[in-house]
Amino acid sequence: MPRKAVVIPDDRSIITTIQLCVSDALVKSGAGVLIGTVTSMFFVNRKRWPIIVGFGLAMGFSWANCR
């Protein structure tokens, strides 16, 4: 049985890279805000800082993933 060749694109265009980074940032920031909102509502008496921290952490993770 022949093996399938794995194609790894090592030359992506800059537009594709930017699109992947932006979509990753949107997904992760949405998840961070959602987790921060749930934490704020149920655990810390409706403060705003868990939402900001969740957003900041998510943006940091997406920035590190883009590099």
All heavy atoms as TSV, in Angstrom:
chain	resi	resn	atom	element	x	y	z
A	1	MET	N	N	0.841	-1.168	0.000
A	1	MET	CA	C	0.000	0.000	0.000
A	1	MET	C	C	0.894	1.242	0.000
A	1	MET	O	O	1.743	1.402	0.879
A	1	MET	CB	C	-0.886	-0.032	1.240
A	1	MET	CG	C	-1.898	1.065	1.289
A	1	MET	SD	S	-2.934	0.889	2.757
A	1	MET	CE	C	-4.489	0.693	1.987
A	2	PRO	N	N	0.733	2.120	-0.994
A	2	PRO	CA	C	1.605	3.295	-1.071
A	2	PRO	C	C	1.282	4.313	0.028
A	2	PRO	O	O	0.136	4.463	0.446
A	2	PRO	CB	C	1.314	3.867	-2.452
A	2	PRO	CG	C	-0.040	3.370	-2.781
A	2	PRO	CD	C	-0.180	2.034	-2.112
A	3	ARG	N	N	2.309	4.985	0.476
A	3	ARG	CA	C	2.126	6.023	1.486
A	3	ARG	C	C	1.657	7.313	0.819
A	3	ARG	O	O	2.033	7.603	-0.317
A	3	ARG	CB	C	3.427	6.317	2.202
A	3	ARG	CG	C	3.897	5.228	3.070
A	3	ARG	CD	C	5.085	5.731	3.820
A	3	ARG	NE	N	5.797	4.636	4.444
A	3	ARG	CZ	C	6.896	4.778	5.136
A	3	ARG	NH1	N	7.416	5.982	5.274
A	3	ARG	NH2	N	7.475	3.747	5.679
A	4	LYS	N	N	0.856	8.065	1.573
A	4	LYS	CA	C	0.441	9.368	1.066
A	4	LYS	C	C	1.499	10.400	1.410
A	4	LYS	O	O	2.048	10.399	2.514
A	4	LYS	CB	C	-0.896	9.784	1.683
A	4	LYS	CG	C	-2.058	8.958	1.219
A	4	LYS	CD	C	-3.342	9.489	1.795
A	4	LYS	CE	C	-4.511	8.672	1.302
A	4	LYS	NZ	N	-5.773	9.153	1.849
A	5	ALA	N	N	1.779	11.245	0.484
A	5	ALA	CA	C	2.765	12.297	0.719
A	5	ALA	C	C	2.121	13.427	1.526
A	5	ALA	O	O	1.017	13.866	1.220
A	5	ALA	CB	C	3.280	12.839	-0.604
A	6	VAL	N	N	2.822	13.848	2.540
A	6	VAL	CA	C	2.341	14.956	3.360
A	6	VAL	C	C	2.937	16.239	2.808
A	6	VAL	O	O	4.157	16.383	2.725
A	6	VAL	CB	C	2.748	14.771	4.834
A	6	VAL	CG1	C	2.299	15.950	5.657
A	6	VAL	CG2	C	2.176	13.477	5.367
A	7	VAL	N	N	2.076	17.149	2.425
A	7	VAL	CA	C	2.530	18.407	1.855
A	7	VAL	C	C	2.451	19.469	2.945
A	7	VAL	O	O	1.386	19.749	3.481
A	7	VAL	CB	C	1.661	18.816	0.646
A	7	VAL	CG1	C	2.110	20.158	0.104
A	7	VAL	CG2	C	1.719	17.741	-0.415
A	8	ILE	N	N	3.592	20.033	3.268
A	8	ILE	CA	C	3.646	21.096	4.263
A	8	ILE	C	C	3.977	22.388	3.540
A	8	ILE	O	O	5.075	22.535	2.995
A	8	ILE	CB	C	4.715	20.793	5.334
A	8	ILE	CG1	C	4.388	19.482	6.034
A	8	ILE	CG2	C	4.797	21.932	6.334
A	8	ILE	CD1	C	5.463	19.000	6.958
A	9	PRO	N	N	3.037	23.318	3.522
A	9	PRO	CA	C	3.325	24.572	2.824
A	9	PRO	C	C	4.293	25.425	3.643
A	9	PRO	O	O	3.976	25.886	4.724
A	9	PRO	CB	C	1.957	25.242	2.708
A	9	PRO	CG	C	1.160	24.678	3.829
A	9	PRO	CD	C	1.682	23.292	4.055
A	10	ASP	N	N	5.497	25.618	3.130
A	10	ASP	CA	C	6.461	26.430	3.851
A	10	ASP	C	C	6.557	27.838	3.285
A	10	ASP	O	O	7.249	28.672	3.830
A	10	ASP	CB	C	7.838	25.765	3.854
A	10	ASP	CG	C	8.310	25.434	2.455
A	10	ASP	OD1	O	7.532	25.602	1.511
A	10	ASP	OD2	O	9.471	25.001	2.335
A	11	ASP	N	N	5.859	28.082	2.210
A	11	ASP	CA	C	5.882	29.407	1.609
A	11	ASP	C	C	4.453	29.944	1.524
A	11	ASP	O	O	3.792	29.837	0.495
A	11	ASP	CB	C	6.511	29.345	0.223
A	11	ASP	CG	C	6.661	30.731	-0.380
A	11	ASP	OD1	O	6.858	31.679	0.399
A	11	ASP	OD2	O	6.583	30.851	-1.608
A	12	ARG	N	N	3.963	30.453	2.647
A	12	ARG	CA	C	2.619	31.039	2.647
A	12	ARG	C	C	2.723	32.519	2.318
A	12	ARG	O	O	3.684	33.186	2.706
A	12	ARG	CB	C	1.956	30.872	4.013
A	12	ARG	CG	C	1.641	29.452	4.334
A	12	ARG	CD	C	0.785	29.360	5.536
A	12	ARG	NE	N	1.482	29.915	6.706
A	12	ARG	CZ	C	1.102	29.713	7.944
A	12	ARG	NH1	N	0.047	28.985	8.199
A	12	ARG	NH2	N	1.764	30.237	8.946
A	13	SER	N	N	1.727	33.007	1.657
A	13	SER	CA	C	1.734	34.421	1.348
A	13	SER	C	C	1.435	35.217	2.609
A	13	SER	O	O	0.890	34.712	3.586
A	13	SER	CB	C	0.708	34.735	0.266
A	13	SER	OG	O	-0.589	34.555	0.775
A	14	ILE	N	N	1.794	36.456	2.594
A	14	ILE	CA	C	1.606	37.319	3.768
A	14	ILE	C	C	0.125	37.536	4.050
A	14	ILE	O	O	-0.280	37.627	5.208
A	14	ILE	CB	C	2.370	38.656	3.588
A	14	ILE	CG1	C	2.372	39.461	4.882
A	14	ILE	CG2	C	1.760	39.482	2.478
A	14	ILE	CD1	C	3.261	38.896	5.935
A	15	ILE	N	N	-0.694	37.540	3.035
A	15	ILE	CA	C	-2.134	37.742	3.235
A	15	ILE	C	C	-2.740	36.548	3.947
A	15	ILE	O	O	-3.552	36.700	4.867
A	15	ILE	CB	C	-2.823	38.011	1.889
A	15	ILE	CG1	C	-2.326	39.326	1.311
A	15	ILE	CG2	C	-4.338	38.021	2.042
A	15	ILE	CD1	C	-2.807	39.621	-0.072
A	16	THR	N	N	-2.330	35.353	3.576
A	16	THR	CA	C	-2.823	34.151	4.242
A	16	THR	C	C	-2.388	34.127	5.700
A	16	THR	O	O	-3.169	33.781	6.584
A	16	THR	CB	C	-2.296	32.899	3.524
A	16	THR	OG1	O	-2.651	32.964	2.149
A	16	THR	CG2	C	-2.864	31.647	4.140
A	17	THR	N	N	-1.168	34.527	5.965
A	17	THR	CA	C	-0.664	34.568	7.332
A	17	THR	C	C	-1.449	35.570	8.167
A	17	THR	O	O	-1.827	35.277	9.309
A	17	THR	CB	C	0.826	34.941	7.337
A	17	THR	OG1	O	1.532	34.028	6.512
A	17	THR	CG2	C	1.386	34.891	8.739
A	18	ILE	N	N	-1.716	36.734	7.618
A	18	ILE	CA	C	-2.483	37.752	8.346
A	18	ILE	C	C	-3.902	37.266	8.599
A	18	ILE	O	O	-4.451	37.461	9.692
A	18	ILE	CB	C	-2.463	39.085	7.576
A	18	ILE	CG1	C	-1.060	39.690	7.621
A	18	ILE	CG2	C	-3.487	40.066	8.147
A	18	ILE	CD1	C	-0.889	40.910	6.761
A	19	GLN	N	N	-4.514	36.632	7.620
A	19	GLN	CA	C	-5.869	36.113	7.804
A	19	GLN	C	C	-5.913	35.058	8.909
A	19	GLN	O	O	-6.835	35.052	9.735
A	19	GLN	CB	C	-6.390	35.514	6.507
A	19	GLN	CG	C	-6.760	36.537	5.478
A	19	GLN	CD	C	-7.186	35.897	4.163
A	19	GLN	OE1	O	-6.948	34.715	3.931
A	19	GLN	NE2	N	-7.798	36.696	3.309
A	20	LEU	N	N	-4.935	34.178	8.935
A	20	LEU	CA	C	-4.887	33.162	9.979
A	20	LEU	C	C	-4.680	33.789	11.352
A	20	LEU	O	O	-5.306	33.370	12.339
A	20	LEU	CB	C	-3.780	32.154	9.686
A	20	LEU	CG	C	-4.023	31.214	8.525
A	20	LEU	CD1	C	-2.771	30.393	8.244
A	20	LEU	CD2	C	-5.211	30.316	8.810
A	21	CYS	N	N	-3.831	34.797	11.439
A	21	CYS	CA	C	-3.580	35.459	12.724
A	21	CYS	C	C	-4.811	36.209	13.216
A	21	CYS	O	O	-5.136	36.162	14.402
A	21	CYS	CB	C	-2.398	36.406	12.609
A	21	CYS	SG	S	-0.822	35.573	12.470
A	22	VAL	N	N	-5.496	36.891	12.321
A	22	VAL	CA	C	-6.686	37.646	12.718
A	22	VAL	C	C	-7.807	36.708	13.138
A	22	VAL	O	O	-8.482	36.948	14.155
A	22	VAL	CB	C	-7.138	38.584	11.570
A	22	VAL	CG1	C	-8.509	39.160	11.824
A	22	VAL	CG2	C	-6.131	39.702	11.397
A	23	SER	N	N	-8.019	35.638	12.406
A	23	SER	CA	C	-9.077	34.703	12.780
A	23	SER	C	C	-8.757	34.022	14.109
A	23	SER	O	O	-9.646	33.828	14.942
A	23	SER	CB	C	-9.303	33.670	11.687
A	23	SER	OG	O	-8.183	32.837	11.554
A	24	ASP	N	N	-7.495	33.698	14.344
A	24	ASP	CA	C	-7.088	33.108	15.616
A	24	ASP	C	C	-7.312	34.100	16.756
A	24	ASP	O	O	-7.797	33.729	17.829
A	24	ASP	CB	C	-5.623	32.690	15.542
A	24	ASP	CG	C	-5.156	31.960	16.760
A	24	ASP	OD1	O	-5.887	31.054	17.220
A	24	ASP	OD2	O	-4.050	32.256	17.261
A	25	ALA	N	N	-6.973	35.358	16.528
A	25	ALA	CA	C	-7.165	36.377	17.561
A	25	ALA	C	C	-8.648	36.577	17.870
A	25	ALA	O	O	-9.028	36.746	19.041
A	25	ALA	CB	C	-6.541	37.698	17.118
A	26	LEU	N	N	-9.494	36.554	16.853
A	26	LEU	CA	C	-10.929	36.734	17.088
A	26	LEU	C	C	-11.527	35.576	17.878
A	26	LEU	O	O	-12.303	35.783	18.816
A	26	LEU	CB	C	-11.666	36.884	15.757
A	26	LEU	CG	C	-11.465	38.201	15.032
A	26	LEU	CD1	C	-12.129	38.159	13.654
A	26	LEU	CD2	C	-12.007	39.356	15.845
A	27	VAL	N	N	-11.140	34.371	17.527
A	27	VAL	CA	C	-11.666	33.202	18.234
A	27	VAL	C	C	-11.186	33.183	19.677
A	27	VAL	O	O	-11.976	32.992	20.615
A	27	VAL	CB	C	-11.267	31.906	17.499
A	27	VAL	CG1	C	-11.558	30.691	18.341
A	27	VAL	CG2	C	-11.985	31.811	16.167
A	28	LYS	N	N	-9.898	33.401	19.876
A	28	LYS	CA	C	-9.361	33.349	21.232
A	28	LYS	C	C	-9.849	34.511	22.085
A	28	LYS	O	O	-10.108	34.339	23.279
A	28	LYS	CB	C	-7.840	33.310	21.192
A	28	LYS	CG	C	-7.331	31.963	20.751
A	28	LYS	CD	C	-5.834	31.885	20.785
A	28	LYS	CE	C	-5.419	30.496	20.310
A	28	LYS	NZ	N	-3.993	30.348	20.227
A	29	SER	N	N	-9.983	35.708	21.523
A	29	SER	CA	C	-10.474	36.829	22.323
A	29	SER	C	C	-11.947	36.639	22.676
A	29	SER	O	O	-12.365	36.980	23.788
A	29	SER	CB	C	-10.267	38.151	21.585
A	29	SER	OG	O	-11.032	38.193	20.402
A	30	GLY	N	N	-12.722	36.079	21.769
A	30	GLY	CA	C	-14.118	35.780	22.093
A	30	GLY	C	C	-14.235	34.770	23.214
A	30	GLY	O	O	-15.048	34.921	24.135
A	31	ALA	N	N	-13.401	33.750	23.168
A	31	ALA	CA	C	-13.411	32.747	24.241
A	31	ALA	C	C	-12.936	33.352	25.555
A	31	ALA	O	O	-13.489	33.055	26.622
A	31	ALA	CB	C	-12.536	31.562	23.854
A	32	GLY	N	N	-11.929	34.211	25.497
A	32	GLY	CA	C	-11.434	34.856	26.717
A	32	GLY	C	C	-12.464	35.766	27.348
A	32	GLY	O	O	-12.637	35.786	28.573
A	33	VAL	N	N	-13.179	36.528	26.524
A	33	VAL	CA	C	-14.229	37.402	27.049
A	33	VAL	C	C	-15.377	36.570	27.616
A	33	VAL	O	O	-15.935	36.905	28.674
A	33	VAL	CB	C	-14.724	38.366	25.943
A	33	VAL	CG1	C	-15.998	39.067	26.342
A	33	VAL	CG2	C	-13.646	39.377	25.620
A	34	LEU	N	N	-15.725	35.487	26.964
A	34	LEU	CA	C	-16.797	34.624	27.460
A	34	LEU	C	C	-16.427	34.003	28.805
A	34	LEU	O	O	-17.240	34.027	29.749
A	34	LEU	CB	C	-17.102	33.527	26.443
A	34	LEU	CG	C	-18.206	32.553	26.827
A	34	LEU	CD1	C	-19.545	33.275	26.831
A	34	LEU	CD2	C	-18.229	31.394	25.874
A	35	ILE	N	N	-15.223	33.486	28.920
A	35	ILE	CA	C	-14.792	32.901	30.185
A	35	ILE	C	C	-14.694	33.972	31.267
A	35	ILE	O	O	-15.086	33.753	32.414
A	35	ILE	CB	C	-13.451	32.155	29.992
A	35	ILE	CG1	C	-13.682	30.923	29.134
A	35	ILE	CG2	C	-12.833	31.773	31.330
A	35	ILE	CD1	C	-12.415	30.236	28.702
A	36	GLY	N	N	-14.211	35.150	30.905
A	36	GLY	CA	C	-14.153	36.253	31.874
A	36	GLY	C	C	-15.527	36.702	32.326
A	36	GLY	O	O	-15.737	37.018	33.498
A	37	THR	N	N	-16.498	36.708	31.429
A	37	THR	CA	C	-17.857	37.096	31.783
A	37	THR	C	C	-18.488	36.084	32.728
A	37	THR	O	O	-19.120	36.460	33.727
A	37	THR	CB	C	-18.720	37.238	30.513
A	37	THR	OG1	O	-18.119	38.206	29.652
A	37	THR	CG2	C	-20.124	37.668	30.845
A	38	VAL	N	N	-18.316	34.816	32.430
A	38	VAL	CA	C	-18.862	33.771	33.305
A	38	VAL	C	C	-18.210	33.839	34.682
A	38	VAL	O	O	-18.887	33.755	35.711
A	38	VAL	CB	C	-18.685	32.385	32.656
A	38	VAL	CG1	C	-18.996	31.272	33.638
A	38	VAL	CG2	C	-19.559	32.270	31.420
A	39	THR	N	N	-16.899	34.021	34.704
A	39	THR	CA	C	-16.194	34.150	35.979
A	39	THR	C	C	-16.685	35.372	36.745
A	39	THR	O	O	-16.897	35.315	37.959
A	39	THR	CB	C	-14.682	34.264	35.734
A	39	THR	OG1	O	-14.254	33.124	34.996
A	39	THR	CG2	C	-13.922	34.350	37.031
A	40	SER	N	N	-16.885	36.460	36.053
A	40	SER	CA	C	-17.344	37.685	36.690
A	40	SER	C	C	-18.746	37.528	37.266
A	40	SER	O	O	-19.025	38.006	38.368
A	40	SER	CB	C	-17.327	38.827	35.671
A	40	SER	OG	O	-17.896	39.991	36.209
A	41	MET	N	N	-19.611	36.862	36.537
A	41	MET	CA	C	-20.992	36.737	36.986
A	41	MET	C	C	-21.139	35.799	38.178
A	41	MET	O	O	-21.925	36.065	39.077
A	41	MET	CB	C	-21.870	36.238	35.834
A	41	MET	CG	C	-22.058	37.260	34.751
A	41	MET	SD	S	-23.022	36.631	33.378
A	41	MET	CE	C	-24.614	36.522	34.135
A	42	PHE	N	N	-20.374	34.714	38.195
A	42	PHE	CA	C	-20.601	33.698	39.215
A	42	PHE	C	C	-19.627	33.734	40.384
A	42	PHE	O	O	-19.959	33.239	41.455
A	42	PHE	CB	C	-20.558	32.300	38.580
A	42	PHE	CG	C	-21.706	32.052	37.652
A	42	PHE	CD1	C	-21.480	31.792	36.317
A	42	PHE	CD2	C	-23.009	32.095	38.117
A	42	PHE	CE1	C	-22.542	31.564	35.452
A	42	PHE	CE2	C	-24.074	31.872	37.264
A	42	PHE	CZ	C	-23.842	31.607	35.930
A	43	PHE	N	N	-18.431	34.300	40.209
A	43	PHE	CA	C	-17.433	34.162	41.255
A	43	PHE	C	C	-16.972	35.466	41.897
A	43	PHE	O	O	-16.601	35.452	43.068
A	43	PHE	CB	C	-16.209	33.403	40.732
A	43	PHE	CG	C	-16.545	32.004	40.307
A	43	PHE	CD1	C	-16.435	31.624	38.986
A	43	PHE	CD2	C	-16.981	31.069	41.227
A	43	PHE	CE1	C	-16.735	30.342	38.591
A	43	PHE	CE2	C	-17.298	29.782	40.840
A	43	PHE	CZ	C	-17.171	29.419	39.520
A	44	VAL	N	N	-16.929	36.562	41.192
A	44	VAL	CA	C	-16.341	37.773	41.762
A	44	VAL	C	C	-17.314	38.945	41.830
A	44	VAL	O	O	-16.912	40.104	41.763
A	44	VAL	CB	C	-15.054	38.184	41.026
A	44	VAL	CG1	C	-13.951	37.209	41.290
A	44	VAL	CG2	C	-15.293	38.345	39.565
A	45	ASN	N	N	-18.573	38.665	41.973
A	45	ASN	CA	C	-19.573	39.686	42.254
A	45	ASN	C	C	-19.653	40.780	41.188
A	45	ASN	O	O	-19.679	41.970	41.475
A	45	ASN	CB	C	-19.305	40.296	43.634
A	45	ASN	CG	C	-20.547	40.870	44.240
A	45	ASN	OD1	O	-21.643	40.634	43.763
A	45	ASN	ND2	N	-20.377	41.625	45.311
A	46	ARG	N	N	-19.665	40.366	39.927
A	46	ARG	CA	C	-19.877	41.230	38.766
A	46	ARG	C	C	-18.862	42.375	38.646
A	46	ARG	O	O	-19.219	43.526	38.399
A	46	ARG	CB	C	-21.291	41.775	38.753
A	46	ARG	CG	C	-22.316	40.679	38.628
A	46	ARG	CD	C	-23.710	41.241	38.536
A	46	ARG	NE	N	-24.683	40.205	38.770
A	46	ARG	CZ	C	-25.303	39.546	37.812
A	46	ARG	NH1	N	-25.051	39.826	36.572
A	46	ARG	NH2	N	-26.166	38.617	38.100
A	47	LYS	N	N	-17.611	42.051	38.806
A	47	LYS	CA	C	-16.543	43.016	38.573
A	47	LYS	C	C	-16.129	42.960	37.106
A	47	LYS	O	O	-16.454	42.033	36.383
A	47	LYS	CB	C	-15.324	42.699	39.451
A	47	LYS	CG	C	-15.623	42.699	40.922
A	47	LYS	CD	C	-15.851	44.081	41.422
A	47	LYS	CE	C	-16.075	44.026	42.928
A	47	LYS	NZ	N	-16.460	45.274	43.472
A	48	ARG	N	N	-15.406	43.968	36.666
A	48	ARG	CA	C	-15.026	44.042	35.263
A	48	ARG	C	C	-13.649	43.437	34.976
A	48	ARG	O	O	-13.347	43.096	33.835
A	48	ARG	CB	C	-15.030	45.503	34.834
A	48	ARG	CG	C	-15.064	45.683	33.351
A	48	ARG	CD	C	-15.178	47.115	32.955
A	48	ARG	NE	N	-16.341	47.722	33.568
A	48	ARG	CZ	C	-16.506	49.026	33.714
A	48	ARG	NH1	N	-15.590	49.851	33.287
A	48	ARG	NH2	N	-17.581	49.509	34.282
A	49	TRP	N	N	-12.807	43.286	35.971
A	49	TRP	CA	C	-11.439	42.867	35.720
A	49	TRP	C	C	-11.295	41.449	35.162
A	49	TRP	O	O	-10.363	41.216	34.393
A	49	TRP	CB	C	-10.565	43.063	36.958
A	49	TRP	CG	C	-10.909	42.219	38.138
A	49	TRP	CD1	C	-11.721	42.554	39.173
A	49	TRP	CD2	C	-10.450	40.895	38.406
A	49	TRP	NE1	N	-11.795	41.530	40.062
A	49	TRP	CE2	C	-11.030	40.504	39.627
A	49	TRP	CE3	C	-9.619	40.005	37.740
A	49	TRP	CZ2	C	-10.798	39.244	40.178
A	49	TRP	CZ3	C	-9.390	38.762	38.290
A	49	TRP	CH2	C	-9.969	38.398	39.504
A	50	PRO	N	N	-12.159	40.467	35.481
A	50	PRO	CA	C	-11.960	39.146	34.858
A	50	PRO	C	C	-12.165	39.163	33.341
A	50	PRO	O	O	-11.504	38.412	32.610
A	50	PRO	CB	C	-12.999	38.254	35.521
A	50	PRO	CG	C	-13.317	38.916	36.792
A	50	PRO	CD	C	-13.184	40.371	36.519
A	51	ILE	N	N	-13.037	40.028	32.869
A	51	ILE	CA	C	-13.270	40.133	31.430
A	51	ILE	C	C	-12.036	40.715	30.749
A	51	ILE	O	O	-11.587	40.226	29.701
A	51	ILE	CB	C	-14.524	40.993	31.155
A	51	ILE	CG1	C	-15.743	40.346	31.801
A	51	ILE	CG2	C	-14.731	41.192	29.668
A	51	ILE	CD1	C	-16.969	41.222	31.812
A	52	ILE	N	N	-11.463	41.746	31.361
A	52	ILE	CA	C	-10.272	42.384	30.799
A	52	ILE	C	C	-9.081	41.427	30.833
A	52	ILE	O	O	-8.316	41.328	29.865
A	52	ILE	CB	C	-9.972	43.693	31.548
A	52	ILE	CG1	C	-11.116	44.676	31.319
A	52	ILE	CG2	C	-8.647	44.294	31.106
A	52	ILE	CD1	C	-11.076	45.888	32.202
A	53	VAL	N	N	-8.926	40.698	31.924
A	53	VAL	CA	C	-7.829	39.738	32.034
A	53	VAL	C	C	-7.998	38.607	31.022
A	53	VAL	O	O	-7.035	38.196	30.367
A	53	VAL	CB	C	-7.730	39.190	33.476
A	53	VAL	CG1	C	-6.793	38.006	33.552
A	53	VAL	CG2	C	-7.286	40.278	34.428
A	54	GLY	N	N	-9.217	38.099	30.859
A	54	GLY	CA	C	-9.469	37.044	29.882
A	54	GLY	C	C	-9.164	37.505	28.465
A	54	GLY	O	O	-8.556	36.776	27.681
A	55	PHE	N	N	-9.556	38.723	28.146
A	55	PHE	CA	C	-9.278	39.272	26.820
A	55	PHE	C	C	-7.776	39.450	26.617
A	55	PHE	O	O	-7.231	39.105	25.566
A	55	PHE	CB	C	-10.002	40.606	26.633
A	55	PHE	CG	C	-9.750	41.254	25.310
A	55	PHE	CD1	C	-10.368	40.774	24.179
A	55	PHE	CD2	C	-8.893	42.328	25.196
A	55	PHE	CE1	C	-10.149	41.360	22.945
A	55	PHE	CE2	C	-8.650	42.922	23.971
A	55	PHE	CZ	C	-9.284	42.433	22.843
A	56	GLY	N	N	-7.100	39.985	27.615
A	56	GLY	CA	C	-5.665	40.215	27.509
A	56	GLY	C	C	-4.873	38.925	27.363
A	56	GLY	O	O	-3.939	38.846	26.551
A	57	LEU	N	N	-5.228	37.920	28.153
A	57	LEU	CA	C	-4.546	36.633	28.034
A	57	LEU	C	C	-4.778	36.003	26.660
A	57	LEU	O	O	-3.852	35.450	26.050
A	57	LEU	CB	C	-5.019	35.683	29.125
A	57	LEU	CG	C	-4.471	35.944	30.526
A	57	LEU	CD1	C	-5.175	35.058	31.536
A	57	LEU	CD2	C	-2.984	35.704	30.557
A	58	ALA	N	N	-5.995	36.092	26.177
A	58	ALA	CA	C	-6.304	35.516	24.867
A	58	ALA	C	C	-5.535	36.217	23.753
A	58	ALA	O	O	-5.021	35.566	22.840
A	58	ALA	CB	C	-7.803	35.593	24.613
A	59	MET	N	N	-5.432	37.528	23.823
A	59	MET	CA	C	-4.683	38.252	22.806
A	59	MET	C	C	-3.184	37.932	22.893
A	59	MET	O	O	-2.502	37.838	21.876
A	59	MET	CB	C	-4.911	39.762	22.934
A	59	MET	CG	C	-6.327	40.177	22.579
A	59	MET	SD	S	-6.856	39.641	20.956
A	59	MET	CE	C	-5.869	40.682	19.925
A	60	GLY	N	N	-2.689	37.739	24.101
A	60	GLY	CA	C	-1.288	37.346	24.258
A	60	GLY	C	C	-1.010	35.977	23.672
A	60	GLY	O	O	0.011	35.763	23.019
A	61	PHE	N	N	-1.927	35.033	23.918
A	61	PHE	CA	C	-1.757	33.697	23.351
A	61	PHE	C	C	-1.828	33.723	21.834
A	61	PHE	O	O	-1.079	33.021	21.153
A	61	PHE	CB	C	-2.805	32.731	23.902
A	61	PHE	CG	C	-2.535	32.280	25.311
A	61	PHE	CD1	C	-3.544	32.276	26.239
A	61	PHE	CD2	C	-1.285	31.853	25.695
A	61	PHE	CE1	C	-3.317	31.858	27.542
A	61	PHE	CE2	C	-1.030	31.432	26.984
A	61	PHE	CZ	C	-2.056	31.430	27.911
A	62	SER	N	N	-2.743	34.520	21.294
A	62	SER	CA	C	-2.845	34.575	19.833
A	62	SER	C	C	-1.629	35.267	19.219
A	62	SER	O	O	-1.170	34.889	18.142
A	62	SER	CB	C	-4.135	35.246	19.405
A	62	SER	OG	O	-4.131	36.602	19.750
A	63	TRP	N	N	-1.071	36.258	19.906
A	63	TRP	CA	C	0.136	36.928	19.416
A	63	TRP	C	C	1.307	35.944	19.395
A	63	TRP	O	O	2.069	35.881	18.447
A	63	TRP	CB	C	0.456	38.128	20.295
A	63	TRP	CG	C	1.720	38.818	19.908
A	63	TRP	CD1	C	2.969	38.630	20.449
A	63	TRP	CD2	C	1.882	39.784	18.883
A	63	TRP	NE1	N	3.881	39.427	19.826
A	63	TRP	CE2	C	3.249	40.165	18.858
A	63	TRP	CE3	C	1.012	40.398	17.984
A	63	TRP	CZ2	C	3.740	41.096	17.967
A	63	TRP	CZ3	C	1.535	41.338	17.097
A	63	TRP	CH2	C	2.869	41.661	17.091
A	64	ALA	N	N	1.424	35.163	20.469
A	64	ALA	CA	C	2.504	34.171	20.534
A	64	ALA	C	C	2.317	33.088	19.473
A	64	ALA	O	O	3.300	32.581	18.921
A	64	ALA	CB	C	2.547	33.553	21.919
A	65	ASN	N	N	1.083	32.747	19.168
A	65	ASN	CA	C	0.815	31.735	18.162
A	65	ASN	C	C	1.133	32.251	16.747
A	65	ASN	O	O	1.526	31.477	15.882
A	65	ASN	CB	C	-0.644	31.293	18.244
A	65	ASN	CG	C	-0.902	30.019	17.509
A	65	ASN	OD1	O	0.019	29.260	17.230
A	65	ASN	ND2	N	-2.145	29.787	17.188
A	66	CYS	N	N	0.973	33.531	16.521
A	66	CYS	CA	C	1.253	34.093	15.209
A	66	CYS	C	C	2.750	34.171	14.922
A	66	CYS	O	O	3.166	34.110	13.780
A	66	CYS	CB	C	0.662	35.498	15.087
A	66	CYS	SG	S	-1.022	35.484	14.544
A	67	ARG	N	N	3.526	34.334	15.930
A	67	ARG	CA	C	4.976	34.434	15.734
A	67	ARG	C	C	5.474	33.080	15.433
A	67	ARG	O	O	6.303	32.720	14.772
A	67	ARG	CB	C	5.651	34.992	16.956
A	67	ARG	CG	C	5.121	36.363	17.261
A	67	ARG	CD	C	5.843	37.014	18.355
A	67	ARG	NE	N	6.292	38.278	17.783
A	67	ARG	CZ	C	7.431	38.817	17.980
A	67	ARG	NH1	N	8.282	38.257	18.780
A	67	ARG	NH2	N	7.758	39.934	17.421
